[in-house]
Each structure stands twice: as structure tokens, then as C-alpha cells.
Amino acid sequence: MSVDDLIFVVSDDLIYTYSAKRFLEDRMPKVVILRIGHRVFRDSRVTTHVCLTARALGADQVIIADHEDKVVESTIRDVTNRFGGPFDVQSGKPWKQAIRDWRAIGGRIVHLTAYGLPLPKTLPEIQDTDKDLLVVVGSEKMPGEIFKVADWNVSVTNQPMSEVAALAIFLDWFKQHREFGHEFSKARVQIVPSRSGKEIQQLSA
């Protein structure tokens, strides 16, 4: 099936027409990243990279647990305002409350950890779910309780590595590379691909 194909959906005697690309995007579960262990100032740069990676690779939101960081929030909202969304970031919610709230709406939980089961083995089961996903990434030592509350403890290789890299690989595999064709809405600027140099195109408001 090509992304340019049309899909007809019949509901209550009405017929809706979708492009295949729009249809697939609408049916994808919502993906929210829960960042645990963030330390204001010390981790702000890495957490910013977690948020940028999440946005670029198709996640819907990042929750920075336990500590408010308005600087990171402002940086990510500025990027979203310029390069498009939708994407949201919030900070300060206790991680246990975030988990409880997620469970209350029926969502599933993926914990990215070097100690989990390999991504290639767990991915088919994760992709089969039609529930929204909360993807947990940590900073230093993660609370042991996370291993028990997660539906899947997933490793991107069983080696120590950056949480940013692990998140990027997980999202790319989960989204099946569709993020390369994703179009962000309400963007004010757009990067123009180039063999050499930098080019940014201003878009109409």
C-alpha cells in the first residue's frame, strides 16, 4: 500500500476518505515519554536532548518527573512553536503519580533499560497493542519499582548506553521509520534538505 492510496472507512452509514498516510498516523497509539531522575541544571542539557529526540521521532509529549524545570520547558516550546507540532512538555509531576494516572486511562508502560529483554524480541508484542504507551527513560539509578510496574522492560542492546540513543532507536523501530515522512503542523520555519550548507525556509503563518 502506498501512502498516496486512498482508504474508505464506513461508520454509521457515512463514508470517510483518508490518505493511507493520514489513516496510519491516526491509528497509531499515543506515545508519551516519562523522564525519571532529572536533576535541574546538572541534567538539563541531556533532558533537553531527550525532549528534542522524542519530538523529532514522533512522540506526543514528555513528562519530566519530580522536579520542575521551566528552562527546559521553555526551550522545547520555542522549538515546537518554530518547527511545528503538536508536542507538549511538562515538568514536576511525581513519577508515581504519572504512573498511576497512566494506568487509570488504560495505558501500557515500556521501560527502556540495559537489563531488559532485547528490543527485536519484544517489539512485535508492543506493536500489537492498541493502547497508548508510556515510555520510561531514566538518568542515573532507576527505582526498582519501575521494573515491576512496566509491562515491558526493553533493552536496546544489553550494554550501558545513553538514554537518548536508546529512546531514538526504540521510537524509530516502533514507528517503523515513518517519522522520516512526518509533517509537523503550524510550523513557522522548515529546514530544507541540502547536500551542503544550511538552508531554512520561512513558512507563511
C-alpha positions as a printed NumPy array, in Angstrom:
array([[  0.   ,   0.   ,   0.   ],
       [  1.349,   3.422,  -0.943],
       [  0.945,   6.434,   1.334],
       [ -0.779,   8.103,  -1.621],
       [ -3.5  ,   5.423,  -1.734],
       [ -6.994,   6.274,  -0.517],
       [ -8.755,   4.347,   2.224],
       [-12.526,   4.434,   2.641],
       [-13.872,   3.951,   6.176],
       [-17.576,   3.274,   6.659],
       [-19.09 ,   4.261,  10.015],
       [-22.778,   4.731,  10.828],
       [-23.675,   4.766,   7.13 ],
       [-21.183,   7.566,   6.458],
       [-18.105,   7.16 ,   4.295],
       [-14.858,   8.885,   5.281],
       [-11.953,   9.231,   2.864],
       [ -8.395,   9.181,   4.193],
       [ -4.989,   9.161,   2.613],
       [ -3.202,   5.991,   3.687],
       [ -0.57 ,   8.113,   5.421],
       [ -3.179,  10.031,   7.469],
       [ -5.056,   6.823,   8.242],
       [ -1.942,   5.119,   9.605],
       [ -0.962,   8.158,  11.694],
       [ -4.455,   8.447,  13.205],
       [ -4.43 ,   4.783,  14.229],
       [ -1.038,   4.916,  15.951],
       [ -1.154,   4.808,  19.766],
       [ -0.233,   7.968,  21.619],
       [  3.361,   7.855,  22.882],
       [  4.411,   9.789,  25.987],
       [  7.93 ,   9.784,  27.439],
       [  8.395,   9.779,  31.225],
       [ 11.827,  11.12 ,  32.151],
       [ 12.809,   9.977,  35.668],
       [ 15.803,  11.138,  37.683],
       [ 16.172,  14.588,  36.137],
       [ 18.344,  16.952,  38.182],
       [ 17.824,  20.64 ,  37.446],
       [ 20.885,  22.305,  35.875],
       [ 23.029,  19.157,  36.022],
       [ 20.805,  17.146,  33.652],
       [ 19.144,  19.986,  31.769],
       [ 21.164,  19.518,  28.568],
       [ 20.585,  15.755,  28.353],
       [ 16.912,  16.088,  29.249],
       [ 16.55 ,  18.735,  26.542],
       [ 18.008,  16.196,  24.099],
       [ 15.524,  13.586,  25.34 ],
       [ 12.701,  16.017,  24.551],
       [ 14.078,  17.005,  21.143],
       [ 14.561,  13.364,  20.2  ],
       [ 11.052,  12.456,  21.372],
       [  9.5  ,  15.268,  19.329],
       [ 11.508,  14.624,  16.169],
       [ 10.797,  10.889,  16.225],
       [  7.051,  11.093,  16.676],
       [  6.294,  11.066,  20.402],
       [  3.464,  13.274,  21.62 ],
       [  4.724,  14.504,  24.981],
       [  7.498,  14.35 ,  27.577],
       [  6.817,  14.381,  31.306],
       [  9.878,  15.37 ,  33.347],
       [  9.206,  13.749,  36.703],
       [  9.533,  15.16 ,  40.218],
       [ 11.365,  18.436,  39.529],
       [ 10.129,  21.489,  37.679],
       [ 12.487,  22.775,  35.003],
       [ 10.968,  25.812,  33.319],
       [ 14.118,  26.418,  31.275],
       [ 13.844,  23.041,  29.544],
       [ 10.098,  23.539,  29.083],
       [ 10.658,  26.961,  27.517],
       [ 13.373,  25.666,  25.187],
       [ 11.202,  22.827,  23.877],
       [  8.119,  25.002,  23.484],
       [ 10.18 ,  27.505,  21.499],
       [ 11.366,  24.723,  19.165],
       [  7.791,  23.481,  18.762],
       [  6.49 ,  26.977,  18.055],
       [  9.091,  27.468,  15.331],
       [  9.343,  23.999,  13.785],
       [  5.791,  22.764,  14.393],
       [  3.927,  20.27 ,  16.484],
       [  1.836,  19.155,  18.125],
       [  4.15 ,  18.336,  21.03 ],
       [  3.902,  19.036,  24.747],
       [  6.287,  19.021,  27.691],
       [  5.572,  19.341,  31.384],
       [  7.73 ,  19.022,  34.472],
       [  7.316,  18.487,  38.189],
       [  4.769,  15.671,  38.366],
       [  5.891,  12.884,  40.764],
       [  6.755,   9.773,  38.762],
       [  4.484,   7.554,  40.875],
       [  1.538,   9.853,  40.16 ],
       [  2.375,   9.825,  36.45 ],
       [  2.333,   6.015,  36.502],
       [ -0.975,   5.933,  38.414],
       [ -2.581,   8.427,  36.051],
       [ -1.393,   6.414,  33.051],
       [ -2.761,   3.169,  34.432],
       [ -6.076,   4.877,  35.184],
       [ -6.633,   5.565,  31.479],
       [ -5.655,   2.041,  30.462],
       [ -2.231,   2.835,  29.028],
       [  0.693,   0.415,  28.789],
       [  4.232,   1.019,  30.032],
       [  7.589,   0.396,  28.33 ],
       [ 10.742,   0.755,  30.433],
       [ 13.976,   1.191,  28.476],
       [ 16.809,  -0.451,  30.417],
       [ 20.013,  -2.308,  29.627],
       [ 18.712,  -5.134,  31.834],
       [ 15.527,  -5.788,  29.853],
       [ 14.649,  -8.194,  27.08 ],
       [ 16.073,  -7.399,  23.633],
       [ 14.1  ,  -4.923,  21.544],
       [ 13.81 ,  -7.23 ,  18.492],
       [ 12.095,  -9.89 ,  20.635],
       [  9.696,  -7.576,  22.475],
       [  8.811,  -5.163,  19.664],
       [  6.17 ,  -7.304,  17.88 ],
       [  4.145,  -7.64 ,  21.089],
       [  4.435,  -3.914,  21.818],
       [  3.358,  -3.007,  18.286],
       [  0.339,  -5.297,  18.559],
       [ -1.161,  -3.263,  21.38 ],
       [ -3.755,  -0.625,  20.567],
       [ -3.197,   1.075,  23.921],
       [ -1.308,   4.324,  24.414],
       [  2.316,   3.888,  25.514],
       [  4.273,   5.492,  28.329],
       [  7.995,   5.045,  27.626],
       [ 10.131,   5.412,  30.757],
       [ 13.738,   6.603,  30.469],
       [ 15.995,   7.317,  33.424],
       [ 19.012,   9.34 ,  34.358],
       [ 21.133,   7.506,  36.912],
       [ 19.848,   4.656,  39.095],
       [ 16.195,   3.885,  38.403],
       [ 13.77 ,   2.997,  41.22 ],
       [ 13.485,  -0.791,  41.385],
       [  9.714,  -0.468,  41.419],
       [  9.772,   0.589,  37.761],
       [ 10.834,  -2.911,  36.711],
       [  7.686,  -4.322,  38.342],
       [  5.135,  -1.783,  37.095],
       [  6.34 ,  -1.88 ,  33.475],
       [  4.542,  -4.126,  31.006],
       [  7.796,  -4.474,  29.1  ],
       [ 11.38 ,  -3.971,  30.292],
       [ 13.173,  -3.461,  26.979],
       [ 16.884,  -3.282,  26.192],
       [ 18.436,  -1.619,  23.185],
       [ 21.454,  -3.935,  23.363],
       [ 22.302,  -5.238,  26.834],
       [ 25.088,  -2.701,  27.165],
       [ 25.417,   0.607,  29.004],
       [ 24.384,   3.404,  26.668],
       [ 22.839,   6.85 ,  26.536],
       [ 19.133,   7.079,  27.318],
       [ 18.844,   9.488,  24.377],
       [ 20.253,   6.882,  21.985],
       [ 18.058,   4.125,  23.437],
       [ 14.94 ,   6.291,  23.076],
       [ 15.814,   7.218,  19.492],
       [ 16.294,   3.603,  18.441],
       [ 13.134,   2.444,  20.208],
       [ 10.958,   5.138,  18.624],
       [ 12.417,   4.555,  15.169],
       [ 11.76 ,   0.814,  15.374],
       [  8.318,   1.262,  16.932],
       [  7.281,   3.823,  14.296],
       [  8.784,   1.67 ,  11.511],
       [ 10.739,   4.669,  10.152],
       [  7.528,   6.582,   9.364],
       [  8.854,   9.615,  11.23 ],
       [ 11.035,  10.405,   8.209],
       [  7.891,  11.407,   6.332],
       [  6.11 ,  13.057,   9.246],
       [  4.827,  16.582,   8.647],
       [  4.589,  18.921,  11.634],
       [  1.658,  21.309,  11.752],
       [  1.729,  25.081,  12.264],
       [  5.466,  25.332,  11.625],
       [  6.895,  28.815,  11.067],
       [ 10.21 ,  27.59 ,   9.68 ],
       [ 11.342,  24.464,   7.888],
       [ 14.791,  23.03 ,   7.241],
       [ 15.412,  22.439,   3.54 ],
       [ 17.468,  19.271,   2.906],
       [ 20.75 ,  20.101,   1.221],
       [ 23.878,  18.302,   0.079],
       [ 25.974,  21.114,   1.525],
       [ 25.349,  24.171,   3.629],
       [ 22.343,  25.236,   5.673],
       [ 19.012,  26.449,   4.378],
       [ 15.923,  27.346,   6.413],
       [ 12.668,  28.246,   4.704],
       [ 10.264,  30.717,   6.28 ],
       [  6.684,  29.479,   6.092],
       [  3.562,  31.591,   5.969],
       [  1.718,  31.936,   9.258]])
